[in-house]
Amino acid sequence: MSRFWKPGTEKPRIVDDEEGGVLFYTASASSSSGYGFASLEKQRQRLPVYKYRTAILYLVETHATTIVVGETGSGKTTQIPQYLKEAGWAEGGRLIACTQPRRLAVQAVASRVAEEMGVKLGEEVGYTIRFEDVTNNDLTRVKFLTDGVLLREMMDDPLLSKYSVIMVDEAHERSLSTDILLGLLKKIQRRRPELRLIISSATIEAKAMAAFFSTRRHRGPDDIPKKEPAILSVEGRGFNVQIFYVEAPVPDYLRAVVLTVLSIHDKEPMGDILVFLTGQDDIDAAVQLLTEEAQSSRNQGLIVLPLYSGLPRADQDLIFSPTPRGKRKVVMSTNIAETSLTLEGVVYVIDSGFSKQRFYNPITDIENLIVAPVSKASARQRTGRAGRIRPGKCYRLYTEEYFIKEMPADGIPEIQRSNLVSCVIQLKALGIDNILGFDWPASPSPEALIRALEVLYSLGVLDDDAKLTSPAGFQVAEIPLDPMISKMILASIEFGCSEEVITIAAVLSIQSVWFPGRGAQKEMDEAKLRFAAAEGDHVTFLNVYKGFLESGKSSNWCHKNFVNYHAMRKVAEIRLQLRRIAQRLGIVLKSCEGDMQAVRKAITAGFFANACRLEPFSHNGLYKTIRSSQEVYIHPSSVLFRVNPKWVVFHSIVSTDRQYMRNVISIDPTWLTEAAPHFYQRQLLNPNPSQV
């Protein structure tokens, strides 16, 4: 590719950093802040990253890997892909990819970049997330996608040969997919020296990442691209943020959030408020509490909005739209707003000090979604969101002593606290057989890897040599779902109920089909009863989907039945995608015409490892898992709560005060030995026939 600077102009001045990276000094004036009503081009030029444009392009030209460290809001996510396109990296049919850990960020950033470039989303600029592809093979040149989707693309094109530059954004979040992707990109670079990588992040340990990508062998000093990664620091556009701590620990952080919002609204000048909470349930509860308060005459200027990854598109747009004059926006968000998204207008941040994190115990084989304290690095990120447009304030709902003495410095990478079943099958499908020897940015625990291999072997996905079985293993790898769900779909062919099972698989792919209670728990419970099936939750989902179709996919019907309309539309979309995948794999789709035993057997064939037995003489619904004798209970949201069948399989476990099974179905224990004779022995299941 030709050099991008024009002959006769001054070449950029490079200074080698002592740490081995390259720092770039530029003489351009400091950027001004505030957006006003300037044109999009003017807005682009005001972003802090703009003065580093030449530097970034020079380093991408001359180095195989460039690590860009920059504060959130510096413009790196939206601008760098555009700079690359302007410099010619998308010519000759090549593509520029930019990955994000979260779906919502992919959609929001792609929309913004398409708007800035003056093109229609889905043409020159497009995005792909799981079950949604808004790109055009002939036109798209800049593509935003999740890390997970790029991993899946490697199954068809292991060297990602159509991409000239791949930018891995928000790498400091260290999601499971990001770490696998970084390990694979390092391998691809050896085979494709011309591929350029940009690793971008807000707080990444740049030296550690540079060391990971550093390969000194067999290269001369004048080779282009240089193998040594370059490090570039982009300054943010931060204003001073005052930090306030509580004097004593807060007993109820939801209540504390609401009181803090009202206090800010009462006493502080205008400016939007961003609140960090743990997940959708907390956010819905806080939105409800605050909306009730906001209806009083004193608080009418508040616009309360939720922000989490499953949010429908129309609700996303409300968050990014400018705040009307005389109003104050309050955005209740998960940690998605910590780094992935920039919300203009935020002056006040309220940090609950918690986030929802996945923790997997390979010994008990239970993965818990736990509300855990955030790290100091996260707390600083959250604080920084308040200083974007003018000096701001951050209210931390924990004590200063706790922050200094007890809060961990950094979070644990997801790969070291996750179930690795999906990750192992992806690597196997990409032909990486030596999983233990794979070059990871952070090594997963051997116990978790061994447990993943064991589960895949028991599902019939891996053979005795730990290679993918044919065709089942390759088919399971091809379906973009948890391998247990994919196995359930394959088993449904044998039981003649694949139409029903792909509906169930689509429902299990979303958070919940029910609308949050909004203070009407009794009515909601009654609505659930109208669909409740004695067999359990999965059959109940079939009844809900059937009702939704019979209503003509009516939003009014959903509202009356406490069913989440947006979730049901998503289920219908995912179901359509799964039908296409099934047909591509040569799976003939059949309905069992109401034979729910066939459906339950297919579910058991996928989820036999998640079997539980009700403890004899248990008065409080205590179950024990068959594999590890863990004590578990049926979740109150399940239709089998208090019904307590003797034998069940569950989809997942959520941990609060107890270990709760979610999405539970009753089974016959003999199906377990039929589905997995190598996994269960009859005497283990039936020590006393009278108990079955």
C-alpha positions as CSV (number, residue, x, y, z in Angstrom):
1,M,0.0,0.0,0.0
2,S,1.3,3.5,-0.8
3,R,2.5,5.8,1.9
4,F,-0.4,8.1,3.0
5,W,1.5,11.3,3.6
6,K,2.0,13.6,0.6
7,P,5.5,14.2,-0.8
8,G,6.8,17.6,0.3
9,T,4.9,17.6,3.6
10,E,6.8,17.2,6.9
11,K,7.2,13.6,7.9
12,P,5.8,12.8,11.4
13,R,8.4,13.1,14.2
14,I,8.9,9.8,16.0
15,V,10.4,9.4,19.4
16,D,11.3,6.0,20.7
17,D,9.9,5.5,24.2
18,E,12.2,3.9,26.8
19,E,9.6,1.2,27.3
20,G,10.0,0.0,23.7
21,G,6.8,1.5,22.4
22,V,6.7,4.4,20.0
23,L,5.3,7.8,21.2
24,F,4.2,10.3,18.6
25,Y,4.4,14.0,19.1
26,T,2.3,16.4,17.1
27,A,2.3,20.1,17.1
28,S,-1.5,20.6,16.4
29,A,-3.5,22.7,18.8
30,S,-5.3,21.3,21.7
31,S,-8.9,20.3,20.9
32,S,-11.8,22.4,22.2
33,S,-14.7,20.8,23.9
34,G,-18.5,21.2,23.6
35,Y,-20.5,20.2,20.6
36,G,-22.9,23.0,20.0
37,F,-24.6,22.8,16.6
38,A,-21.4,22.4,14.5
39,S,-21.5,20.2,11.4
40,L,-20.5,16.5,11.8
41,E,-17.1,17.2,10.2
42,K,-16.4,20.0,12.8
43,Q,-17.5,17.7,15.6
44,R,-15.1,15.0,14.3
45,Q,-12.2,17.5,14.3
46,R,-13.0,18.5,17.9
47,L,-12.5,15.0,19.2
48,P,-9.1,14.5,21.0
49,V,-8.2,11.6,18.7
50,Y,-8.2,13.9,15.6
51,K,-4.8,15.4,16.3
52,Y,-3.4,11.9,16.4
53,R,-4.8,11.0,12.9
54,T,-1.4,11.1,11.1
55,A,0.3,9.3,14.0
56,I,-2.2,6.5,14.0
57,L,-2.0,6.0,10.3
58,Y,1.8,6.1,10.3
59,L,2.0,3.4,13.1
60,V,-0.6,1.2,11.4
61,E,1.5,1.5,8.2
62,T,4.8,0.6,9.8
63,H,3.8,-1.8,12.6
64,A,1.9,-5.1,12.5
65,T,0.3,-4.3,15.8
66,T,-0.6,-0.9,17.2
67,I,-1.9,-0.5,20.7
68,V,-3.9,2.7,21.2
69,V,-4.5,3.7,24.9
70,G,-7.1,6.4,25.2
71,E,-9.8,7.5,27.6
72,T,-13.3,6.7,26.7
73,G,-14.8,9.6,24.8
74,S,-11.6,10.4,23.0
75,G,-13.3,9.3,19.7
76,K,-11.0,6.3,19.0
77,T,-13.9,3.9,18.4
78,T,-15.8,6.0,15.8
79,Q,-12.8,7.8,14.2
80,I,-10.0,5.3,13.7
81,P,-12.0,3.0,11.3
82,Q,-12.9,6.2,9.3
83,Y,-9.2,7.3,9.2
84,L,-8.2,3.8,7.9
85,K,-10.8,3.9,5.2
86,E,-9.8,7.4,4.1
87,A,-6.2,6.2,4.0
88,G,-7.1,3.4,1.5
89,W,-7.1,0.3,3.8
90,A,-10.6,-0.7,2.4
91,E,-9.6,-0.5,-1.3
92,G,-9.5,-3.5,-3.6
93,G,-12.5,-5.2,-1.9
94,R,-10.8,-5.4,1.5
95,L,-12.6,-4.8,4.8
96,I,-11.8,-2.9,8.0
97,A,-13.2,-4.7,11.1
98,C,-13.9,-3.1,14.5
99,T,-14.9,-5.5,17.3
100,Q,-16.7,-4.7,20.5
101,P,-17.5,-6.9,23.5
102,R,-21.1,-5.9,23.6
103,R,-24.0,-6.1,21.0
104,L,-25.5,-2.7,22.0
105,A,-22.2,-0.9,21.5
106,V,-21.8,-2.5,18.0
107,Q,-25.2,-1.2,16.9
108,A,-24.7,2.3,18.5
109,V,-21.2,2.8,17.1
110,A,-22.1,1.5,13.6
111,S,-25.1,3.9,13.4
112,R,-23.0,6.9,14.5
113,V,-20.2,6.1,12.0
114,A,-22.7,5.6,9.1
115,E,-24.2,9.0,10.0
116,E,-20.8,10.7,10.1
117,M,-19.8,9.2,6.8
118,G,-23.2,10.2,5.3
119,V,-24.0,6.6,4.2
120,K,-26.9,4.3,4.8
121,L,-26.3,1.8,7.6
122,G,-25.9,-1.6,6.1
123,E,-24.2,-0.4,2.9
124,E,-20.7,1.0,3.2
125,V,-20.8,0.8,7.0
126,G,-22.5,-2.3,8.5
127,Y,-22.6,-4.4,11.6
128,T,-23.1,-8.0,12.5
129,I,-24.2,-9.4,15.9
130,R,-25.4,-12.9,16.7
131,F,-28.6,-13.5,14.8
132,E,-28.5,-10.1,13.1
133,D,-26.5,-9.2,10.0
134,V,-26.8,-5.6,8.7
135,T,-24.1,-5.7,6.0
136,N,-23.9,-6.0,2.2
137,N,-21.3,-8.3,0.7
138,D,-20.7,-6.0,-2.3
139,L,-20.8,-2.6,-0.6
140,T,-19.7,-2.9,3.1
141,R,-16.1,-1.7,3.7
142,V,-16.2,-0.8,7.4
143,K,-17.8,-3.5,9.6
144,F,-18.5,-3.4,13.3
145,L,-19.1,-6.8,15.0
146,T,-18.9,-8.5,18.4
147,D,-15.7,-10.5,19.2
148,G,-17.9,-13.6,19.2
149,V,-19.1,-13.1,15.7
150,L,-15.6,-12.5,14.4
151,L,-14.6,-15.8,16.0
152,R,-17.5,-17.6,14.2
153,E,-16.3,-16.0,10.9
154,M,-13.0,-17.8,11.4
155,M,-14.8,-21.2,11.0
156,D,-15.4,-20.3,7.3
157,D,-12.3,-18.3,6.8
158,P,-9.6,-19.2,9.4
159,L,-7.2,-16.5,8.3
160,L,-9.8,-13.8,8.1
161,S,-8.4,-13.1,4.6
162,K,-10.9,-10.4,3.6
163,Y,-9.8,-8.1,6.3
164,S,-6.9,-5.7,5.9
165,V,-7.1,-4.2,9.5
166,I,-8.8,-5.6,12.5
167,M,-9.4,-3.2,15.5
168,V,-10.1,-5.0,18.8
169,D,-11.8,-2.3,20.8
170,E,-12.4,-2.2,24.6
171,A,-9.8,-4.9,25.0
172,H,-9.3,-4.0,28.7
173,E,-12.7,-5.5,29.4
174,R,-11.0,-8.9,28.9
175,S,-14.2,-10.7,27.9
176,L,-14.0,-14.4,27.2
177,S,-14.3,-13.8,23.4
178,T,-11.8,-11.0,23.4
179,D,-9.1,-13.1,25.0
180,I,-9.7,-16.0,22.6
181,L,-9.7,-13.6,19.7
182,L,-6.4,-12.0,20.7
183,G,-4.8,-15.5,21.0
184,L,-6.1,-16.4,17.5
185,L,-5.1,-13.1,15.9
186,K,-1.6,-13.6,17.1
187,K,-1.5,-17.0,15.3
188,I,-3.1,-15.5,12.2
189,Q,-0.4,-12.7,12.1
190,R,2.3,-15.4,11.6
191,R,0.6,-16.7,8.5
192,R,-0.6,-13.2,7.3
193,P,2.2,-10.7,8.0
194,E,0.3,-8.1,6.0
195,L,-2.6,-8.1,8.4
196,R,-2.6,-5.0,10.7
197,L,-4.0,-5.2,14.3
198,I,-5.1,-2.2,16.4
199,I,-5.7,-3.1,20.0
200,S,-7.6,-0.2,21.6
201,S,-8.7,0.3,25.1
202,A,-9.2,2.8,27.9
203,T,-7.0,1.4,30.7
204,I,-5.3,-1.6,29.2
205,E,-1.9,-2.6,30.6
206,A,-0.2,-1.6,27.3
207,K,3.1,-3.1,28.2
208,A,1.6,-6.5,28.9
209,M,-0.4,-6.5,25.7
210,A,2.7,-5.3,23.7
211,A,4.7,-8.2,25.3
212,F,2.0,-10.6,24.3
213,F,2.1,-9.6,20.6
214,S,5.9,-9.1,20.5
215,T,7.6,-11.5,18.1
216,R,11.3,-10.6,17.4
217,R,12.3,-13.8,15.5
218,H,13.7,-13.8,11.9
219,R,13.0,-10.2,11.1
220,G,15.5,-7.5,10.1
221,P,15.4,-3.9,11.6
222,D,14.2,-2.4,8.3
223,D,11.3,-4.8,7.7
224,I,7.8,-3.3,7.3
225,P,5.6,-3.9,9.1
226,K,7.7,-4.0,12.2
227,K,6.9,-7.0,14.4
228,E,7.4,-5.0,17.6
229,P,4.0,-3.5,18.6
230,A,3.8,0.3,18.8
231,I,2.1,2.0,21.7
232,L,0.3,5.3,21.3
233,S,-1.4,7.2,24.1
234,V,-4.3,9.4,23.1
235,E,-5.3,12.0,25.7
236,G,-8.9,12.2,26.7
237,R,-10.9,15.3,26.9
238,G,-11.5,15.2,30.6
239,F,-12.6,17.9,33.1
240,N,-12.1,17.7,36.8
241,V,-14.5,15.5,38.6
242,Q,-15.2,15.9,42.3
243,I,-15.6,12.6,44.1
244,F,-18.0,12.2,47.1
245,Y,-18.1,9.1,49.3
246,V,-20.8,8.0,51.8
247,E,-19.9,8.2,55.5
248,A,-21.2,4.7,56.4
249,P,-21.9,1.6,54.3
250,V,-25.3,1.8,52.5
251,P,-27.8,-0.9,53.5
252,D,-30.0,-0.6,50.3
253,Y,-28.2,0.8,47.3
254,L,-31.4,1.1,45.2
255,R,-33.0,3.3,47.7
256,A,-29.7,5.2,48.1
257,V,-29.5,5.7,44.3
258,V,-33.0,7.2,44.2
259,L,-32.4,9.6,47.1
260,T,-29.1,10.7,45.5
261,V,-30.8,11.4,42.1
262,L,-33.5,13.4,43.8
263,S,-30.9,15.3,45.9
264,I,-28.8,16.2,42.8
265,H,-32.0,17.3,40.9
266,D,-33.0,19.5,43.9
267,K,-29.6,21.2,44.5
268,E,-27.3,20.9,41.5
269,P,-27.3,22.9,38.2
270,M,-28.7,21.2,35.1
271,G,-26.8,18.3,33.6
272,D,-27.7,14.6,33.0
273,I,-27.1,11.9,35.6
274,L,-25.6,8.4,34.8
275,V,-26.3,5.7,37.4
276,F,-24.3,2.4,37.5
277,L,-26.3,-0.6,38.6
278,T,-25.8,-4.3,38.3
279,G,-28.4,-5.6,35.8
280,Q,-31.8,-5.4,34.2
281,D,-33.7,-6.4,37.4
282,D,-32.1,-3.7,39.5
283,I,-32.5,-1.1,36.7
284,D,-36.2,-1.9,36.2
285,A,-36.8,-1.6,40.0
286,A,-34.8,1.7,40.2
287,V,-36.6,3.2,37.1
288,Q,-39.9,2.3,38.7
289,L,-39.0,3.8,42.1
290,L,-37.7,7.0,40.4
291,T,-40.6,7.3,37.9
292,E,-43.0,7.2,40.8
293,E,-41.0,10.0,42.6
294,A,-40.7,12.0,39.4
295,Q,-44.5,12.3,39.0
296,S,-44.5,14.6,42.0
297,S,-44.6,18.3,41.1
298,R,-41.0,19.0,42.4
299,N,-39.4,16.3,40.2
300,Q,-41.2,16.6,36.9
301,G,-38.1,17.6,35.0
302,L,-36.7,14.1,35.2
303,I,-36.6,11.8,32.2
304,V,-35.7,8.3,33.5
305,L,-34.3,5.8,31.0
306,P,-32.8,2.3,31.3
307,L,-29.7,1.1,29.5
308,Y,-28.7,-2.6,29.3
309,S,-27.6,-4.9,26.5
310,G,-31.0,-6.5,25.7
311,L,-32.6,-3.1,25.1
312,P,-34.8,-2.6,22.0
313,R,-33.5,-0.3,19.3
314,A,-36.2,2.4,19.9
315,D,-35.2,2.7,23.6
316,Q,-31.5,2.9,22.7
317,D,-32.3,6.0,20.5
318,L,-33.9,7.8,23.4
319,I,-30.7,7.4,25.4
320,F,-28.5,9.0,22.7
321,S,-31.0,11.8,21.8
322,P,-30.3,15.3,23.2
323,T,-32.0,16.2,26.5
324,P,-34.9,18.7,26.0
325,R,-34.3,22.1,27.4
326,G,-35.3,22.4,31.0
327,K,-35.2,18.6,31.5
328,R,-32.7,16.3,33.1
329,K,-32.0,12.8,31.8
330,V,-31.3,10.1,34.3
331,V,-29.8,7.0,32.6
332,M,-29.8,3.8,34.8
333,S,-27.1,1.6,33.2
334,T,-25.2,-1.6,33.7
335,N,-21.4,-1.4,33.2
336,I,-22.0,-1.1,29.5
337,A,-21.7,2.7,29.9
338,E,-18.4,2.3,31.7
339,T,-16.4,2.1,28.5
340,S,-18.4,0.9,25.5
341,L,-20.7,3.8,25.0
342,T,-20.2,7.6,25.4
343,L,-23.2,9.5,26.6
344,E,-22.9,13.3,25.9
345,G,-24.4,15.5,28.5
346,V,-23.6,13.5,31.6
347,V,-22.3,15.7,34.4
348,Y,-23.2,13.6,37.4
349,V,-22.3,9.9,38.0
350,I,-23.7,7.7,40.8
351,D,-21.6,4.6,41.3
352,S,-23.3,1.7,43.2
353,G,-19.9,0.0,43.5
354,F,-21.3,-3.3,42.1
355,S,-21.6,-5.1,38.8
356,K,-22.9,-8.5,37.8
357,Q,-20.1,-11.0,37.1
358,R,-20.0,-14.6,36.1
359,F,-18.1,-17.0,38.4
360,Y,-17.8,-20.6,37.4
361,N,-16.6,-23.3,39.8
362,P,-15.3,-26.3,37.7
363,I,-15.3,-28.6,40.8
364,T,-19.0,-28.2,41.5
365,D,-19.8,-27.4,37.8
366,I,-22.0,-24.5,38.8
367,E,-21.8,-21.1,37.1
368,N,-23.1,-18.3,39.2
369,L,-24.0,-14.8,38.1
370,I,-23.0,-12.9,41.2
371,V,-23.4,-9.3,42.2
372,A,-19.8,-8.5,43.0
373,P,-17.8,-5.3,44.0
374,V,-16.2,-3.6,41.0
375,S,-12.4,-3.0,40.8
376,K,-10.6,0.4,41.3
377,A,-10.0,0.5,37.6
378,S,-13.7,0.2,36.9
379,A,-14.5,2.8,39.6
380,R,-12.1,5.3,37.9
381,Q,-13.7,4.6,34.5
382,R,-17.1,5.3,36.0
383,T,-16.0,8.5,37.5
384,G,-14.5,9.7,34.2
385,R,-17.9,9.6,32.6
386,A,-18.9,12.8,34.6
387,G,-16.1,15.0,33.2
388,R,-16.9,14.9,29.5
389,I,-18.5,18.3,28.8
390,R,-17.7,20.3,31.9
391,P,-16.4,19.7,35.4
392,G,-18.6,17.0,37.0
393,K,-19.3,15.2,40.3
394,C,-19.2,11.5,41.1
395,Y,-21.2,10.1,44.1
396,R,-19.8,6.7,45.2
397,L,-22.2,4.7,47.4
398,Y,-19.3,3.2,49.4
399,T,-16.8,4.6,51.9
400,E,-13.5,6.1,51.0
401,E,-11.8,3.6,53.4
402,Y,-13.4,0.7,51.5
403,F,-12.1,2.2,48.2
404,I,-8.6,2.6,49.5
405,K,-8.2,-0.5,51.6
406,E,-10.5,-3.2,50.3
407,M,-11.5,-2.7,46.6
408,P,-9.4,-4.9,44.2
409,A,-7.1,-3.0,41.9
410,D,-8.2,-4.9,38.7
411,G,-11.0,-7.2,37.7
412,I,-10.4,-10.9,37.0
413,P,-10.4,-11.7,33.2
414,E,-13.6,-13.5,32.3
415,I,-11.6,-16.5,30.9
416,Q,-10.4,-17.3,34.5
417,R,-14.0,-17.3,35.9
418,S,-16.1,-18.8,33.2
419,N,-17.4,-22.1,32.0
420,L,-15.2,-22.9,28.9
421,V,-17.4,-25.4,27.1
422,S,-18.3,-23.0,24.2
423,C,-14.8,-21.7,24.0
424,V,-13.2,-25.2,23.7
425,I,-15.6,-26.3,21.0
426,Q,-14.8,-23.1,19.0
427,L,-11.1,-23.7,19.2
428,K,-11.6,-27.4,18.3
429,A,-13.7,-26.3,15.3
430,L,-10.9,-24.0,14.2
431,G,-8.5,-27.0,14.2
432,I,-6.7,-26.0,17.4
433,D,-6.3,-29.4,19.1
434,N,-3.7,-28.6,21.8
435,I,-6.1,-26.5,24.0
436,L,-3.8,-26.6,27.0
437,G,-0.8,-25.3,24.9
438,F,-2.8,-22.5,23.3
439,D,-1.3,-19.0,23.7
440,W,-3.8,-17.2,26.0
441,P,-3.4,-13.6,27.1
442,A,-4.4,-15.0,30.6
443,S,-4.3,-18.7,31.3
444,P,-7.6,-20.4,32.2
445,S,-7.6,-22.9,35.0
446,P,-6.7,-26.5,34.0
447,E,-9.7,-27.7,36.0
448,A,-12.1,-25.6,33.9
449,L,-10.6,-26.8,30.6
450,I,-10.7,-30.4,31.7
451,R,-14.3,-30.1,32.8
452,A,-15.2,-28.5,29.5
453,L,-13.6,-31.4,27.6
454,E,-15.4,-33.9,29.8
455,V,-18.8,-32.2,29.1
456,L,-18.2,-32.1,25.3
457,Y,-17.1,-35.7,25.4
458,S,-20.3,-36.7,27.3
459,L,-22.4,-34.8,24.7
460,G,-20.9,-36.9,21.9
461,V,-19.2,-33.7,20.5
462,L,-15.6,-35.0,21.0
463,D,-14.3,-38.5,20.4
464,D,-11.8,-40.5,22.4
465,D,-8.9,-38.5,20.8
466,A,-10.6,-35.2,21.8
467,K,-11.3,-34.4,18.1
468,L,-14.7,-33.2,16.9
469,T,-17.0,-36.1,16.0
470,S,-18.6,-36.2,12.6
471,P,-21.3,-35.1,11.9
472,A,-22.6,-34.3,15.4
473,G,-19.5,-32.4,16.7
474,F,-19.2,-30.2,13.6
475,Q,-23.0,-29.5,13.6
476,V,-22.9,-28.5,17.3
477,A,-20.0,-26.2,16.5
478,E,-21.9,-24.6,13.6
479,I,-24.9,-23.6,15.7
480,P,-24.2,-20.3,17.5
481,L,-25.6,-21.4,20.8
482,D,-24.4,-23.1,24.0
483,P,-23.4,-26.6,23.0
484,M,-26.1,-28.1,25.3
485,I,-28.8,-26.2,23.5
486,S,-27.3,-27.2,20.1
487,K,-27.2,-30.9,21.2
488,M,-30.9,-30.5,22.3
489,I,-31.7,-29.3,18.7
490,L,-29.9,-32.3,17.2
491,A,-31.6,-34.7,19.5
492,S,-35.0,-33.3,18.5
493,I,-34.6,-34.8,15.0
494,E,-34.5,-38.3,16.5
495,F,-37.6,-37.5,18.6
496,G,-39.5,-35.8,15.8
497,C,-40.0,-32.5,17.6
498,S,-37.5,-30.1,16.0
499,E,-40.1,-27.3,15.3
500,E,-40.9,-27.1,19.0
501,V,-37.3,-27.4,20.2
502,I,-36.0,-24.6,18.0
503,T,-38.7,-22.4,19.5
504,I,-37.5,-23.4,23.0
505,A,-33.8,-22.7,21.9
506,A,-34.8,-19.2,20.7
507,V,-36.5,-18.4,24.0
508,L,-33.5,-19.7,26.0
509,S,-31.3,-17.2,24.0
510,I,-33.0,-14.1,25.4
511,Q,-33.2,-12.9,29.0
512,S,-36.9,-13.4,29.7
513,V,-40.2,-13.5,27.8
514,W,-42.1,-12.0,30.8
515,F,-42.4,-8.3,31.3
516,P,-41.0,-7.1,34.7
517,G,-43.7,-7.0,37.3
518,R,-43.9,-3.2,37.7
519,G,-45.7,-3.6,41.0
520,A,-48.4,-6.0,39.7
521,Q,-47.0,-9.3,41.0
522,K,-50.4,-10.9,41.6
523,E,-51.7,-10.1,38.1
524,M,-48.5,-11.2,36.6
525,D,-48.7,-14.6,38.4
526,E,-52.2,-15.0,37.2
527,A,-51.1,-14.2,33.6
528,K,-48.3,-16.9,33.9
529,L,-50.9,-19.4,35.1
530,R,-52.8,-19.0,31.8
531,F,-49.8,-20.5,30.0
532,A,-48.3,-22.7,32.7
533,A,-47.7,-26.3,31.7
534,A,-47.4,-29.1,34.2
535,E,-44.3,-30.4,32.5
536,G,-42.3,-27.2,33.3
537,D,-41.0,-23.9,31.9
538,H,-39.9,-25.1,28.4
539,V,-43.4,-26.3,27.5
540,T,-44.8,-23.1,29.1
541,F,-42.6,-21.1,26.6
542,L,-44.2,-23.1,23.7
543,N,-47.7,-22.0,25.0
544,V,-46.6,-18.4,25.2
545,Y,-45.1,-18.5,21.6
546,K,-48.3,-20.2,20.3
547,G,-50.5,-17.5,21.9
548,F,-48.2,-14.7,20.4
549,L,-48.6,-16.2,16.9
550,E,-52.3,-16.7,17.3
551,S,-52.7,-13.0,18.3
552,G,-51.0,-12.0,15.1
553,K,-47.9,-11.0,17.0
554,S,-49.9,-8.3,18.7
555,S,-48.3,-5.9,21.2
556,N,-51.6,-5.4,22.8
557,W,-51.9,-9.1,23.5
558,C,-48.4,-9.1,25.0
559,H,-49.3,-6.1,27.3
560,K,-52.5,-7.8,28.6
561,N,-50.6,-11.0,29.3
562,F,-47.5,-9.5,30.9
563,V,-45.4,-10.8,28.0
564,N,-42.4,-8.7,26.8
565,Y,-43.4,-7.7,23.2
566,H,-39.8,-6.8,22.2
567,A,-38.5,-10.1,23.6
568,M,-41.1,-12.1,21.6
569,R,-40.3,-10.3,18.4
570,K,-36.6,-11.2,19.0
571,V,-37.6,-14.9,19.7
572,A,-39.4,-14.9,16.3
573,E,-36.3,-13.5,14.6
574,I,-33.9,-15.9,16.3
575,R,-36.2,-18.8,15.5
576,L,-36.1,-17.8,11.8
577,Q,-32.3,-17.7,11.9
578,L,-32.2,-21.2,13.6
579,R,-34.5,-22.6,11.0
580,R,-32.1,-21.4,8.3
581,I,-29.1,-22.8,10.1
582,A,-30.9,-26.2,10.6
583,Q,-31.8,-26.3,6.9
584,R,-28.2,-25.5,5.9
585,L,-27.1,-28.4,8.1
586,G,-29.6,-30.7,6.4
587,I,-31.9,-31.0,9.5
588,V,-35.4,-31.8,8.5
589,L,-37.8,-29.8,10.7
590,K,-40.8,-31.7,12.1
591,S,-43.5,-31.0,14.6
592,C,-44.4,-33.6,17.3
593,E,-48.0,-32.4,17.2
594,G,-48.4,-31.9,21.0
595,D,-46.4,-34.9,22.1
596,M,-44.6,-33.2,25.0
597,Q,-42.8,-36.3,26.1
598,A,-40.8,-36.2,22.9
599,V,-39.9,-32.6,23.7
600,R,-38.9,-33.4,27.2
601,K,-36.7,-36.3,26.0
602,A,-34.9,-34.0,23.5
603,I,-34.3,-31.4,26.3
604,T,-32.9,-34.2,28.5
605,A,-30.6,-35.3,25.7
606,G,-29.0,-31.9,25.8
607,F,-29.1,-31.1,29.5
608,F,-28.6,-34.5,31.2
609,A,-25.6,-33.1,33.0
610,N,-27.9,-30.6,34.8
611,A,-30.2,-33.3,36.4
612,C,-31.4,-33.0,40.0
613,R,-33.4,-35.1,42.4
614,L,-35.8,-33.9,45.1
615,E,-34.4,-34.9,48.5
616,P,-36.6,-37.4,50.2
617,F,-38.8,-36.0,52.9
618,S,-37.8,-32.4,51.9
619,H,-40.4,-29.9,53.1
620,N,-38.8,-26.8,51.5
621,G,-38.1,-28.0,48.0
622,L,-34.5,-28.9,48.4
623,Y,-32.9,-30.7,45.4
624,K,-29.4,-32.1,44.9
625,T,-27.6,-32.2,41.6
626,I,-26.8,-35.8,40.5
627,R,-23.2,-35.0,39.5
628,S,-21.9,-33.1,42.5
629,S,-24.7,-33.3,45.2
630,Q,-25.0,-29.5,45.2
631,E,-28.0,-28.2,47.1
632,V,-30.3,-26.3,44.7
633,Y,-33.9,-25.0,44.7
634,I,-36.4,-24.2,41.9
635,H,-36.4,-20.4,41.2
636,P,-39.6,-18.6,42.2
637,S,-40.1,-17.4,38.6
638,S,-40.5,-21.0,37.4
639,V,-43.9,-22.5,36.9
640,L,-42.7,-25.6,38.9
641,F,-41.9,-23.4,42.0
642,R,-43.7,-25.2,44.9
643,V,-44.8,-28.1,42.5
644,N,-41.4,-29.8,43.2
645,P,-41.4,-32.8,40.8
646,K,-39.1,-35.7,41.9
647,W,-36.7,-35.4,38.9
648,V,-35.9,-32.3,36.9
649,V,-33.2,-30.8,34.5
650,F,-32.5,-27.1,34.5
651,H,-31.0,-24.7,32.0
652,S,-28.9,-22.5,34.4
653,I,-28.3,-21.7,38.0
654,V,-28.5,-18.2,39.5
655,S,-27.1,-17.6,43.0
656,T,-28.6,-15.1,45.4
657,D,-29.3,-16.2,49.0
658,R,-29.6,-19.8,47.6
659,Q,-28.6,-21.6,44.4
660,Y,-31.7,-21.3,42.2
661,M,-32.4,-23.4,39.1
662,R,-33.9,-21.4,36.2
663,N,-36.0,-22.8,33.3
664,V,-36.8,-26.2,34.8
665,I,-38.6,-29.2,33.3
666,S,-39.7,-32.5,34.9
667,I,-38.2,-35.7,33.6
668,D,-38.3,-39.5,34.0
669,P,-34.9,-40.6,35.4
670,T,-34.8,-43.5,32.9
671,W,-34.3,-40.9,30.2
672,L,-30.9,-40.0,31.7
673,T,-29.4,-43.4,31.2
674,E,-31.0,-43.5,27.7
675,A,-29.5,-40.2,26.8
676,A,-26.1,-40.7,28.4
677,P,-25.4,-44.3,29.5
678,H,-21.6,-43.4,29.7
679,F,-22.4,-40.6,32.1
680,Y,-24.9,-42.1,34.4
681,Q,-25.1,-45.5,36.0
682,R,-28.5,-46.8,36.9
683,Q,-27.6,-47.5,40.6
684,L,-26.4,-43.9,40.9
685,L,-29.8,-42.7,39.8
686,N,-31.9,-45.2,41.7
687,P,-30.4,-46.3,45.0
688,N,-34.0,-46.9,46.3
689,P,-36.7,-47.6,43.8
690,S,-39.4,-46.3,46.1
691,Q,-38.0,-42.8,45.9
692,V,-38.5,-42.5,42.1
